[in-house]
Amino acid sequence: MFVAVVSEFSQDDHRIAAHELFRQYGLKPVMTNVFESHGMKESTLARLKHDVDRVTDYYDIVRFYQYPLDELFVVTLLEKKQWRRMNLKP
């Protein structure tokens, strides 16, 4: 599955920790604060989201763009320490 991550962090230590997580999970940097992967499994992505939740705070924003997931384009947003998910049909 294709996964892209776009992030905005309130503190440098959060950014450094999250970017290290992205690299550990096989995501490649393509722009400033933008990472992507072309072969991530759904279970790996779930673990990544859990780990990202641990290194962020209320003021950080992280967006995950996933395709295909159950034949849908999925946008998952972590904002104000709450997860939101939007499923879009192609």
Residue pairs with C-beta under 8 A, 6 or more apart in sequence:
1 39
1 40
1 41
1 42
1 45
1 66
1 67
1 68
1 69
2 36
2 37
2 38
2 40
2 65
2 66
2 67
2 68
3 27
3 36
3 37
3 40
3 45
3 64
3 65
3 66
4 34
4 35
4 36
4 64
4 65
5 22
5 27
5 34
5 35
5 36
5 62
5 63
5 64
5 65
6 33
6 34
6 62
6 63
6 65
7 15
7 18
7 19
7 33
7 34
7 35
7 60
7 61
7 62
7 63
8 33
8 60
8 61
8 62
9 15
9 18
9 33
9 56
9 60
10 57
10 59
10 60
11 57
11 59
14 55
14 56
14 57
14 60
15 33
17 55
18 52
18 55
18 56
18 60
18 62
19 29
19 35
21 48
21 51
21 52
21 55
22 29
22 35
22 48
23 29
23 35
25 37
25 40
25 44
25 47
25 48
25 51
26 37
26 39
26 40
26 44
27 35
27 36
27 37
27 40
28 35
28 36
28 37
29 35
30 36
40 48
42 69
45 64
45 66
49 64
49 76
49 78
49 83
52 62
52 78
53 78
53 81
53 83
56 62
56 78
56 81
57 81
58 80
58 81
60 78
61 77
61 78
61 79
62 77
62 78
63 75
63 76
63 77
63 78
64 74
64 75
64 76
64 77
65 73
65 74
65 75
66 73
66 74
66 75
66 76
67 73
67 74
67 90
68 90
71 90
72 87
72 88
72 89
72 90
73 87
73 88
73 89
73 90
74 85
74 86
74 87
74 88
75 85
75 86
75 88
76 83
76 84
76 85
76 86
77 83
77 84
77 85
77 86
